[in-house]
């Protein structure tokens, strides 16, 4: 969908970005049993949950 919206708006000088959020080291993940957390991490390429500051940095980068 992001690619389609981007294609439709490029002639107007607009750029379209999309952030797909996953699991992070804060919030409700603390309520998930540790064994299940470890199983989830195995499916993530870096084998770890995201750091909230990474999202802030991405948004700041896209905003500039």
PQR file of N, CA, C, O and H, with PARSE charges and radii, in Angstrom:
ATOM      1  N   UNK A   1       0.822  -1.179   0.000 -0.4000 1.5000
ATOM      2  CA  UNK A   1       0.000   0.000   0.000 -0.0000 2.0000
ATOM      3  C   UNK A   1       0.873   1.252   0.000  0.5500 1.7000
ATOM      4  O   UNK A   1       0.571   2.224  -0.692 -0.5500 1.4000
ATOM      5  N   UNK A   2       1.953   1.226   0.775 -0.4000 1.5000
ATOM      6  CA  UNK A   2       2.841   2.383   0.830 -0.0000 2.0000
ATOM      7  C   UNK A   2       3.415   2.697  -0.541  0.5500 1.7000
ATOM      8  O   UNK A   2       3.491   3.861  -0.935 -0.5500 1.4000
ATOM      9  H   UNK A   2       2.198   0.436   1.337  0.4000 1.0000
ATOM     10  N   UNK A   3       3.820   1.659  -1.271 -0.4000 1.5000
ATOM     11  CA  UNK A   3       4.379   1.869  -2.604 -0.0000 2.0000
ATOM     12  C   UNK A   3       3.339   2.468  -3.547  0.5500 1.7000
ATOM     13  O   UNK A   3       3.669   3.352  -4.338 -0.5500 1.4000
ATOM     14  H   UNK A   3       3.759   0.714  -0.951  0.4000 1.0000
ATOM     15  N   UNK A   4       2.106   2.013  -3.481 -0.4000 1.5000
ATOM     16  CA  UNK A   4       1.047   2.546  -4.335 -0.0000 2.0000
ATOM     17  C   UNK A   4       0.761   4.013  -4.016  0.5500 1.7000
ATOM     18  O   UNK A   4       0.629   4.834  -4.924 -0.5500 1.4000
ATOM     19  H   UNK A   4       1.838   1.295  -2.838  0.4000 1.0000
ATOM     20  N   UNK A   5       0.667   4.335  -2.743 -0.4000 1.5000
ATOM     21  CA  UNK A   5       0.413   5.724  -2.343 -0.0000 2.0000
ATOM     22  C   UNK A   5       1.586   6.606  -2.758  0.5500 1.7000
ATOM     23  O   UNK A   5       1.388   7.730  -3.219 -0.5500 1.4000
ATOM     24  H   UNK A   5       0.775   3.668  -2.006  0.4000 1.0000
ATOM     25  N   UNK A   6       2.793   6.103  -2.595 -0.4000 1.5000
ATOM     26  CA  UNK A   6       3.984   6.848  -2.989 -0.0000 2.0000
ATOM     27  C   UNK A   6       3.986   7.132  -4.485  0.5500 1.7000
ATOM     28  O   UNK A   6       4.278   8.249  -4.914 -0.5500 1.4000
ATOM     29  H   UNK A   6       2.954   5.190  -2.219  0.4000 1.0000
ATOM     30  N   UNK A   7       3.660   6.116  -5.275 -0.4000 1.5000
ATOM     31  CA  UNK A   7       3.627   6.267  -6.727 -0.0000 2.0000
ATOM     32  C   UNK A   7       2.586   7.302  -7.156  0.5500 1.7000
ATOM     33  O   UNK A   7       2.820   8.078  -8.083 -0.5500 1.4000
ATOM     34  H   UNK A   7       3.423   5.208  -4.927  0.4000 1.0000
ATOM     35  N   UNK A   8       1.448   7.309  -6.485 -0.4000 1.5000
ATOM     36  CA  UNK A   8       0.378   8.245  -6.844 -0.0000 2.0000
ATOM     37  C   UNK A   8       0.716   9.689  -6.451  0.5500 1.7000
ATOM     38  O   UNK A   8       0.170  10.626  -7.035 -0.5500 1.4000
ATOM     39  H   UNK A   8       1.257   6.679  -5.732  0.4000 1.0000
ATOM     40  N   UNK A   9       1.605   9.881  -5.475 -0.4000 1.5000
ATOM     41  CA  UNK A   9       1.875  11.220  -4.954 -0.0000 2.0000
ATOM     42  C   UNK A   9       3.219  11.800  -5.358  0.5500 1.7000
ATOM     43  O   UNK A   9       3.483  12.970  -5.078 -0.5500 1.4000
ATOM     44  H   UNK A   9       2.049   9.120  -5.001  0.4000 1.0000
ATOM     45  N   UNK A  10       4.075  11.025  -6.005 -0.4000 1.5000
ATOM     46  CA  UNK A  10       5.404  11.506  -6.344 -0.0000 2.0000
ATOM     47  C   UNK A  10       5.350  12.732  -7.251  0.5500 1.7000
ATOM     48  O   UNK A  10       6.187  13.625  -7.116 -0.5500 1.4000
ATOM     49  H   UNK A  10       3.861  10.075  -6.233  0.4000 1.0000
ATOM     50  N   UNK A  11       4.396  12.799  -8.165 -0.4000 1.5000
ATOM     51  CA  UNK A  11       4.291  13.936  -9.083 -0.0000 2.0000
ATOM     52  C   UNK A  11       3.921  15.230  -8.354  0.5500 1.7000
ATOM     53  O   UNK A  11       4.112  16.323  -8.886 -0.5500 1.4000
ATOM     54  H   UNK A  11       3.716  12.073  -8.275  0.4000 1.0000
ATOM     55  N   UNK A  12       3.389  15.102  -7.133 -0.4000 1.5000
ATOM     56  CA  UNK A  12       3.023  16.266  -6.318 -0.0000 2.0000
ATOM     57  C   UNK A  12       4.156  16.684  -5.385  0.5500 1.7000
ATOM     58  O   UNK A  12       4.014  17.631  -4.612 -0.5500 1.4000
ATOM     59  H   UNK A  12       3.234  14.214  -6.701  0.4000 1.0000
ATOM     60  N   UNK A  13       5.285  15.969  -5.462 -0.4000 1.5000
ATOM     61  CA  UNK A  13       6.426  16.292  -4.613 -0.0000 2.0000
ATOM     62  C   UNK A  13       6.332  15.711  -3.214  0.5500 1.7000
ATOM     63  O   UNK A  13       7.080  16.114  -2.323 -0.5500 1.4000
ATOM     64  H   UNK A  13       5.400  15.200  -6.091  0.4000 1.0000
ATOM     65  N   UNK A  14       5.426  14.774  -3.013 -0.4000 1.5000
ATOM     66  CA  UNK A  14       5.257  14.159  -1.695 -0.0000 2.0000
ATOM     67  C   UNK A  14       6.011  12.836  -1.626  0.5500 1.7000
ATOM     68  O   UNK A  14       6.029  12.067  -2.586 -0.5500 1.4000
ATOM     69  H   UNK A  14       4.818  14.447  -3.737  0.4000 1.0000
ATOM     70  N   UNK A  15       6.620  12.589  -0.500 -0.4000 1.5000
ATOM     71  CA  UNK A  15       7.220  11.282  -0.262 -0.0000 2.0000
ATOM     72  C   UNK A  15       6.413  10.572   0.825  0.5500 1.7000
ATOM     73  O   UNK A  15       5.870  11.209   1.728 -0.5500 1.4000
ATOM     74  H   UNK A  15       6.605  13.214   0.280  0.4000 1.0000
ATOM     75  N   UNK A  16       6.345   9.276   0.724 -0.4000 1.5000
ATOM     76  CA  UNK A  16       5.561   8.469   1.654 -0.0000 2.0000
ATOM     77  C   UNK A  16       6.499   7.464   2.319  0.5500 1.7000
ATOM     78  O   UNK A  16       7.281   6.794   1.644 -0.5500 1.4000
ATOM     79  H   UNK A  16       6.786   8.759  -0.010  0.4000 1.0000
ATOM     80  N   UNK A  17       6.418   7.366   3.631 -0.4000 1.5000
ATOM     81  CA  UNK A  17       7.227   6.413   4.379 -0.0000 2.0000
ATOM     82  C   UNK A  17       6.319   5.592   5.283  0.5500 1.7000
ATOM     83  O   UNK A  17       5.205   6.001   5.610 -0.5500 1.4000
ATOM     84  H   UNK A  17       5.783   7.911   4.180  0.4000 1.0000
ATOM     85  N   UNK A  18       6.817   4.433   5.677 -0.4000 1.5000
ATOM     86  CA  UNK A  18       6.044   3.542   6.522 -0.0000 2.0000
ATOM     87  C   UNK A  18       6.975   2.882   7.531  0.5500 1.7000
ATOM     88  O   UNK A  18       8.035   2.375   7.164 -0.5500 1.4000
ATOM     89  H   UNK A  18       7.722   4.101   5.411  0.4000 1.0000
ATOM     90  N   UNK A  19       6.585   2.888   8.791 -0.4000 1.5000
ATOM     91  CA  UNK A  19       7.328   2.177   9.831 -0.0000 2.0000
ATOM     92  C   UNK A  19       6.493   0.990  10.286  0.5500 1.7000
ATOM     93  O   UNK A  19       5.355   1.158  10.724 -0.5500 1.4000
ATOM     94  H   UNK A  19       5.724   3.300   9.090  0.4000 1.0000
ATOM     95  N   UNK A  20       7.053  -0.197  10.184 -0.4000 1.5000
ATOM     96  CA  UNK A  20       6.372  -1.400  10.659 -0.0000 2.0000
ATOM     97  C   UNK A  20       6.940  -1.764  12.028  0.5500 1.7000
ATOM     98  O   UNK A  20       8.086  -2.200  12.143 -0.5500 1.4000
ATOM     99  H   UNK A  20       7.977  -0.333   9.828  0.4000 1.0000
ATOM    100  N   UNK A  21       6.144  -1.584  13.037 -0.4000 1.5000
ATOM    101  CA  UNK A  21       6.608  -1.818  14.400 -0.0000 2.0000
ATOM    102  C   UNK A  21       6.441  -3.285  14.772  0.5500 1.7000
ATOM    103  O   UNK A  21       5.502  -3.952  14.339 -0.5500 1.4000
ATOM    104  H   UNK A  21       5.213  -1.230  12.944  0.4000 1.0000
ATOM    105  N   UNK A  22       7.353  -3.757  15.564 -0.4000 1.5000
ATOM    106  CA  UNK A  22       7.309  -5.132  16.040 -0.0000 2.0000
ATOM    107  C   UNK A  22       7.347  -5.159  17.558  0.5500 1.7000
ATOM    108  O   UNK A  22       6.683  -4.363  18.222 -0.5500 1.4000
ATOM    109  H   UNK A  22       8.116  -3.215  15.916  0.4000 1.0000
ATOM    110  N   UNK A  23       8.119  -6.070  18.091 -0.4000 1.5000
ATOM    111  CA  UNK A  23       8.245  -6.222  19.545 -0.0000 2.0000
ATOM    112  C   UNK A  23       9.326  -5.289  20.073  0.5500 1.7000
ATOM    113  O   UNK A  23      10.373  -5.115  19.451 -0.5500 1.4000
ATOM    114  H   UNK A  23       8.658  -6.717  17.551  0.4000 1.0000
ATOM    115  N   UNK A  24       9.052  -4.684  21.245 -0.4000 1.5000
ATOM    116  CA  UNK A  24      10.008  -3.772  21.864 -0.0000 2.0000
ATOM    117  C   UNK A  24      10.287  -4.177  23.303  0.5500 1.7000
ATOM    118  O   UNK A  24       9.550  -4.959  23.903 -0.5500 1.4000
ATOM    119  H   UNK A  24       8.201  -4.826  21.751  0.4000 1.0000
ATOM    120  N   UNK A  25      11.350  -3.635  23.832 -0.4000 1.5000
ATOM    121  CA  UNK A  25      11.829  -3.974  25.167 -0.0000 2.0000
ATOM    122  C   UNK A  25      11.006  -3.335  26.279  0.5500 1.7000
ATOM    123  O   UNK A  25      11.393  -3.397  27.446 -0.5500 1.4000
ATOM    124  H   UNK A  25      11.949  -3.000  23.345  0.4000 1.0000
ATOM    125  N   UNK A  26       9.896  -2.733  25.937 -0.4000 1.5000
ATOM    126  CA  UNK A  26       9.049  -2.088  26.947 -0.0000 2.0000
ATOM    127  C   UNK A  26       7.598  -2.497  26.739  0.5500 1.7000
ATOM    128  O   UNK A  26       7.242  -3.078  25.713 -0.5500 1.4000
ATOM    129  H   UNK A  26       9.582  -2.683  24.989  0.4000 1.0000
ATOM    130  N   UNK A  27       6.783  -2.188  27.712 -0.4000 1.5000
ATOM    131  CA  UNK A  27       5.344  -2.383  27.561 -0.0000 2.0000
ATOM    132  C   UNK A  27       4.886  -3.773  27.912  0.5500 1.7000
ATOM    133  O   UNK A  27       5.398  -4.404  28.837 -0.5500 1.4000
ATOM    134  H   UNK A  27       7.072  -1.717  28.544  0.4000 1.0000
ATOM    135  N   UNK A  28       3.918  -4.239  27.162 -0.4000 1.5000
ATOM    136  CA  UNK A  28       3.235  -5.492  27.477 -0.0000 2.0000
ATOM    137  C   UNK A  28       4.118  -6.724  27.327  0.5500 1.7000
ATOM    138  O   UNK A  28       3.757  -7.795  27.816 -0.5500 1.4000
ATOM    139  H   UNK A  28       3.503  -3.726  26.410  0.4000 1.0000
ATOM    140  N   UNK A  29       5.252  -6.604  26.672 -0.4000 1.5000
ATOM    141  CA  UNK A  29       6.121  -7.773  26.501 -0.0000 2.0000
ATOM    142  C   UNK A  29       6.573  -8.311  27.860  0.5500 1.7000
ATOM    143  O   UNK A  29       6.894  -9.492  27.989 -0.5500 1.4000
ATOM    144  H   UNK A  29       5.545  -5.734  26.274  0.4000 1.0000
ATOM    145  N   UNK A  30       6.598  -7.447  28.864 -0.4000 1.5000
ATOM    146  CA  UNK A  30       6.983  -7.888  30.216 -0.0000 2.0000
ATOM    147  C   UNK A  30       6.011  -8.914  30.783  0.5500 1.7000
ATOM    148  O   UNK A  30       6.366  -9.677  31.682 -0.5500 1.4000
ATOM    149  H   UNK A  30       6.338  -6.487  28.760  0.4000 1.0000
ATOM    150  N   UNK A  31       4.788  -8.936  30.263 -0.4000 1.5000
ATOM    151  CA  UNK A  31       3.775  -9.871  30.748 -0.0000 2.0000
ATOM    152  C   UNK A  31       3.830 -11.220  30.025  0.5500 1.7000
ATOM    153  O   UNK A  31       3.142 -12.167  30.407 -0.5500 1.4000
ATOM    154  H   UNK A  31       4.500  -8.317  29.533  0.4000 1.0000
ATOM    155  N   UNK A  32       4.650 -11.295  28.988 -0.4000 1.5000
ATOM    156  CA  UNK A  32       4.789 -12.537  28.227 -0.0000 2.0000
ATOM    157  C   UNK A  32       5.821 -13.415  28.927  0.5500 1.7000
ATOM    158  O   UNK A  32       6.895 -12.925  29.278 -0.5500 1.4000
ATOM    159  H   UNK A  32       5.209 -10.526  28.677  0.4000 1.0000
ATOM    160  N   UNK A  33       5.531 -14.692  29.140 -0.4000 1.5000
ATOM    161  CA  UNK A  33       6.500 -15.578  29.802 -0.0000 2.0000
ATOM    162  C   UNK A  33       7.856 -15.571  29.088  0.5500 1.7000
ATOM    163  O   UNK A  33       7.922 -15.503  27.861 -0.5500 1.4000
ATOM    164  H   UNK A  33       4.659 -15.090  28.855  0.4000 1.0000
ATOM    165  N   UNK A  34       8.922 -15.642  29.865 -0.4000 1.5000
ATOM    166  CA  UNK A  34      10.279 -15.562  29.339 -0.0000 2.0000
ATOM    167  C   UNK A  34      10.544 -16.605  28.259  0.5500 1.7000
ATOM    168  O   UNK A  34      11.213 -16.308  27.269 -0.5500 1.4000
ATOM    169  H   UNK A  34       8.869 -15.697  30.862  0.4000 1.0000
ATOM    170  N   UNK A  35      10.035 -17.809  28.433 -0.4000 1.5000
ATOM    171  CA  UNK A  35      10.243 -18.864  27.431 -0.0000 2.0000
ATOM    172  C   UNK A  35       9.638 -18.464  26.080  0.5500 1.7000
ATOM    173  O   UNK A  35      10.249 -18.675  25.032 -0.5500 1.4000
ATOM    174  H   UNK A  35       9.491 -18.050  29.237  0.4000 1.0000
ATOM    175  N   UNK A  36       8.441 -17.891  26.115 -0.4000 1.5000
ATOM    176  CA  UNK A  36       7.801 -17.438  24.879 -0.0000 2.0000
ATOM    177  C   UNK A  36       8.554 -16.248  24.289  0.5500 1.7000
ATOM    178  O   UNK A  36       8.693 -16.150  23.070 -0.5500 1.4000
ATOM    179  H   UNK A  36       7.944 -17.720  26.966  0.4000 1.0000
ATOM    180  N   UNK A  37       9.039 -15.347  25.136 -0.4000 1.5000
ATOM    181  CA  UNK A  37       9.853 -14.225  24.651 -0.0000 2.0000
ATOM    182  C   UNK A  37      11.067 -14.751  23.881  0.5500 1.7000
ATOM    183  O   UNK A  37      11.405 -14.239  22.814 -0.5500 1.4000
ATOM    184  H   UNK A  37       8.926 -15.426  26.127  0.4000 1.0000
ATOM    185  N   UNK A  38      11.709 -15.762  24.426 -0.4000 1.5000
ATOM    186  CA  UNK A  38      12.892 -16.329  23.768 -0.0000 2.0000
ATOM    187  C   UNK A  38      12.532 -16.968  22.425  0.5500 1.7000
ATOM    188  O   UNK A  38      13.308 -16.878  21.474 -0.5500 1.4000
ATOM    189  H   UNK A  38      11.435 -16.178  25.294  0.4000 1.0000
ATOM    190  N   UNK A  39      11.373 -17.607  22.337 -0.4000 1.5000
ATOM    191  CA  UNK A  39      10.924 -18.197  21.070 -0.0000 2.0000
ATOM    192  C   UNK A  39      10.660 -17.099  20.039  0.5500 1.7000
ATOM    193  O   UNK A  39      10.992 -17.249  18.863 -0.5500 1.4000
ATOM    194  H   UNK A  39      10.742 -17.681  23.109  0.4000 1.0000
ATOM    195  N   UNK A  40      10.067 -16.009  20.486 -0.4000 1.5000
ATOM    196  CA  UNK A  40       9.801 -14.881  19.584 -0.0000 2.0000
ATOM    197  C   UNK A  40      11.115 -14.293  19.079  0.5500 1.7000
ATOM    198  O   UNK A  40      11.254 -13.993  17.893 -0.5500 1.4000
ATOM    199  H   UNK A  40       9.797 -15.887  21.442  0.4000 1.0000
ATOM    200  N   UNK A  41      12.073 -14.132  19.982 -0.4000 1.5000
ATOM    201  CA  UNK A  41      13.366 -13.547  19.604 -0.0000 2.0000
ATOM    202  C   UNK A  41      14.083 -14.377  18.546  0.5500 1.7000
ATOM    203  O   UNK A  41      14.806 -13.828  17.715 -0.5500 1.4000
ATOM    204  H   UNK A  41      11.961 -14.376  20.945  0.4000 1.0000
ATOM    205  N   UNK A  42      13.891 -15.685  18.567 -0.4000 1.5000
ATOM    206  CA  UNK A  42      14.527 -16.543  17.576 -0.0000 2.0000
ATOM    207  C   UNK A  42      14.008 -16.266  16.155  0.5500 1.7000
ATOM    208  O   UNK A  42      14.688 -16.567  15.174 -0.5500 1.4000
ATOM    209  H   UNK A  42      13.303 -16.131  19.242  0.4000 1.0000
ATOM    210  N   UNK A  43      12.813 -15.698  16.051 -0.4000 1.5000
ATOM    211  CA  UNK A  43      12.230 -15.400  14.745 -0.0000 2.0000
ATOM    212  C   UNK A  43      12.608 -14.005  14.243  0.5500 1.7000
ATOM    213  O   UNK A  43      12.281 -13.637  13.115 -0.5500 1.4000
ATOM    214  H   UNK A  43      12.260 -15.454  16.848  0.4000 1.0000
ATOM    215  N   UNK A  44      13.296 -13.234  15.084 -0.4000 1.5000
ATOM    216  CA  UNK A  44      13.728 -11.879  14.733 -0.0000 2.0000
ATOM    217  C   UNK A  44      15.178 -11.968  14.254  0.5500 1.7000
ATOM    218  O   UNK A  44      16.003 -12.579  14.935 -0.5500 1.4000
ATOM    219  H   UNK A  44      13.561 -13.533  16.001  0.4000 1.0000
ATOM    220  N   UNK A  45      15.513 -11.378  13.105 -0.4000 1.5000
ATOM    221  CA  UNK A  45      16.875 -11.513  12.562 -0.0000 2.0000
ATOM    222  C   UNK A  45      18.001 -11.167  13.542  0.5500 1.7000
ATOM    223  O   UNK A  45      19.038 -11.832  13.543 -0.5500 1.4000
ATOM    224  H   UNK A  45      14.844 -10.882  12.552  0.4000 1.0000
ATOM    225  N   UNK A  46      17.815 -10.136  14.378 -0.4000 1.5000
ATOM    226  CA  UNK A  46      18.868  -9.772  15.339 -0.0000 2.0000
ATOM    227  C   UNK A  46      18.694 -10.481  16.683  0.5500 1.7000
ATOM    228  O   UNK A  46      19.475 -10.264  17.610 -0.5500 1.4000
ATOM    229  H   UNK A  46      16.973  -9.596  14.378  0.4000 1.0000
ATOM    230  N   UNK A  47      17.674 -11.324  16.784 -0.4000 1.5000
ATOM    231  CA  UNK A  47      17.391 -12.125  17.991 -0.0000 2.0000
ATOM    232  C   UNK A  47      17.231 -11.277  19.246  0.5500 1.7000
ATOM    233  O   UNK A  47      17.650 -11.678  20.332 -0.5500 1.4000
ATOM    234  H   UNK A  47      17.039 -11.500  16.032  0.4000 1.0000
ATOM    235  N   UNK A  48      16.624 -10.106  19.093 -0.4000 1.5000
ATOM    236  CA  UNK A  48      16.383  -9.246  20.238 -0.0000 2.0000
ATOM    237  C   UNK A  48      15.194  -8.341  19.941  0.5500 1.7000
ATOM    238  O   UNK A  48      14.864  -8.093  18.782 -0.5500 1.4000
ATOM    239  H   UNK A  48      16.284  -9.781  18.211  0.4000 1.0000
ATOM    240  N   UNK A  49      14.559  -7.853  20.994 -0.4000 1.5000
ATOM    241  CA  UNK A  49      13.461  -6.913  20.823 -0.0000 2.0000
ATOM    242  C   UNK A  49      14.030  -5.529  20.532  0.5500 1.7000
ATOM    243  O   UNK A  49      15.166  -5.220  20.891 -0.5500 1.4000
ATOM    244  H   UNK A  49      14.828  -8.055  21.936  0.4000 1.0000
ATOM    245  N   UNK A  50      13.223  -4.707  19.879 -0.4000 1.5000
ATOM    246  CA  UNK A  50      13.660  -3.368  19.514 -0.0000 2.0000
ATOM    247  C   UNK A  50      13.805  -2.447  20.709  0.5500 1.7000
ATOM    248  O   UNK A  50      13.205  -2.651  21.765 -0.5500 1.4000
ATOM    249  H   UNK A  50      12.300  -4.957  19.587  0.4000 1.0000
ATOM    250  N   UNK A  51      14.612  -1.439  20.509 -0.4000 1.5000
ATOM    251  CA  UNK A  51      14.809  -0.399  21.514 -0.0000 2.0000
ATOM    252  C   UNK A  51      13.933   0.788  21.105  0.5500 1.7000
ATOM    253  O   UNK A  51      13.988   1.214  19.951 -0.5500 1.4000
ATOM    254  H   UNK A  51      15.099  -1.272  19.652  0.4000 1.0000
ATOM    255  N   UNK A  52      13.129   1.331  22.018 -0.4000 1.5000
ATOM    256  CA  UNK A  52      12.241   2.440  21.659 -0.0000 2.0000
ATOM    257  C   UNK A  52      12.981   3.630  21.043  0.5500 1.7000
ATOM    258  O   UNK A  52      12.418   4.334  20.205 -0.5500 1.4000
ATOM    259  H   UNK A  52      13.084   0.985  22.956  0.4000 1.0000
ATOM    260  N   UNK A  53      14.206   3.859  21.436 -0.4000 1.5000
ATOM    261  CA  UNK A  53      14.950   4.988  20.877 -0.0000 2.0000
ATOM    262  C   UNK A  53      15.210   4.797  19.383  0.5500 1.7000
ATOM    263  O   UNK A  53      15.392   5.779  18.663 -0.5500 1.4000
ATOM    264  H   UNK A  53      14.663   3.287  22.116  0.4000 1.0000
ATOM    265  N   UNK A  54      15.232   3.548  18.904 -0.4000 1.5000
ATOM    266  CA  UNK A  54      15.406   3.300  17.471 -0.0000 2.0000
ATOM    267  C   UNK A  54      14.235   3.873  16.670  0.5500 1.7000
ATOM    268  O   UNK A  54      14.433   4.408  15.579 -0.5500 1.4000
ATOM    269  H   UNK A  54      15.085   2.750  19.488  0.4000 1.0000
ATOM    270  N   UNK A  55      13.030   3.765  17.201 -0.4000 1.5000
ATOM    271  CA  UNK A  55      11.860   4.319  16.525 -0.0000 2.0000
ATOM    272  C   UNK A  55      11.919   5.838  16.532  0.5500 1.7000
ATOM    273  O   UNK A  55      11.629   6.481  15.523 -0.5500 1.4000
ATOM    274  H   UNK A  55      12.869   3.330  18.088  0.4000 1.0000
ATOM    275  N   UNK A  56      12.293   6.410  17.667 -0.4000 1.5000
ATOM    276  CA  UNK A  56      12.422   7.873  17.752 -0.0000 2.0000
ATOM    277  C   UNK A  56      13.446   8.360  16.733  0.5500 1.7000
ATOM    278  O   UNK A  56      13.211   9.348  16.038 -0.5500 1.4000
ATOM    279  H   UNK A  56      12.528   5.888  18.486  0.4000 1.0000
ATOM    280  N   UNK A  57      14.574   7.672  16.643 -0.4000 1.5000
ATOM    281  CA  UNK A  57      15.608   8.061  15.680 -0.0000 2.0000
ATOM    282  C   UNK A  57      15.112   7.938  14.245  0.5500 1.7000
ATOM    283  O   UNK A  57      15.422   8.791  13.412 -0.5500 1.4000
ATOM    284  H   UNK A  57      14.765   6.869  17.207  0.4000 1.0000
ATOM    285  N   UNK A  58      14.354   6.900  13.944 -0.4000 1.5000
ATOM    286  CA  UNK A  58      13.819   6.719  12.590 -0.0000 2.0000
ATOM    287  C   UNK A  58      12.832   7.833  12.247  0.5500 1.7000
ATOM    288  O   UNK A  58      12.859   8.373  11.141 -0.5500 1.4000
ATOM    289  H   UNK A  58      14.102   6.208  14.620  0.4000 1.0000
ATOM    290  N   UNK A  59      11.974   8.169  13.184 -0.4000 1.5000
ATOM    291  CA  UNK A  59      10.992   9.242  12.948 -0.0000 2.0000
ATOM    292  C   UNK A  59      11.709  10.578  12.749  0.5500 1.7000
ATOM    293  O   UNK A  59      11.356  11.345  11.852 -0.5500 1.4000
ATOM    294  H   UNK A  59      11.952   7.731  14.082  0.4000 1.0000
ATOM    295  N   UNK A  60      12.702  10.854  13.573 -0.4000 1.5000
ATOM    296  CA  UNK A  60      13.473  12.093  13.416 -0.0000 2.0000
ATOM    297  C   UNK A  60      14.170  12.140  12.074  0.5500 1.7000
ATOM    298  O   UNK A  60      14.220  13.196  11.444 -0.5500 1.4000
ATOM    299  H   UNK A  60      12.988  10.231  14.301  0.4000 1.0000
ATOM    300  N   UNK A  61      14.716  11.008  11.616 -0.4000 1.5000
ATOM    301  CA  UNK A  61      15.379  10.958  10.325 -0.0000 2.0000
ATOM    302  C   UNK A  61      14.390  11.239   9.195  0.5500 1.7000
ATOM    303  O   UNK A  61      14.688  12.009   8.282 -0.5500 1.4000
ATOM    304  H   UNK A  61      14.676  10.149  12.127  0.4000 1.0000
ATOM    305  N   UNK A  62      13.217  10.615   9.258 -0.4000 1.5000
ATOM    306  CA  UNK A  62      12.215  10.807   8.214 -0.0000 2.0000
ATOM    307  C   UNK A  62      11.616  12.199   8.225  0.5500 1.7000
ATOM    308  O   UNK A  62      11.161  12.691   7.192 -0.5500 1.4000
ATOM    309  H   UNK A  62      12.975   9.990  10.000  0.4000 1.0000
ATOM    310  N   UNK A  63      11.614  12.831   9.377 -0.4000 1.5000
ATOM    311  CA  UNK A  63      11.017  14.161   9.533 -0.0000 2.0000
ATOM    312  C   UNK A  63      11.911  15.245   8.934  0.5500 1.7000
ATOM    313  O   UNK A  63      11.438  16.338   8.624 -0.5500 1.4000
ATOM    314  H   UNK A  63      11.984  12.431  10.215  0.4000 1.0000
ATOM    315  N   UNK A  64      13.193  14.948   8.770 -0.4000 1.5000
ATOM    316  CA  UNK A  64      14.121  15.973   8.250 -0.0000 2.0000
ATOM    317  C   UNK A  64      14.218  15.942   6.759  0.5500 1.7000
ATOM    318  O   UNK A  64      14.953  16.736   6.171 -0.5500 1.4000
ATOM    319  H   UNK A  64      13.578  14.060   9.022  0.4000 1.0000
TER
END
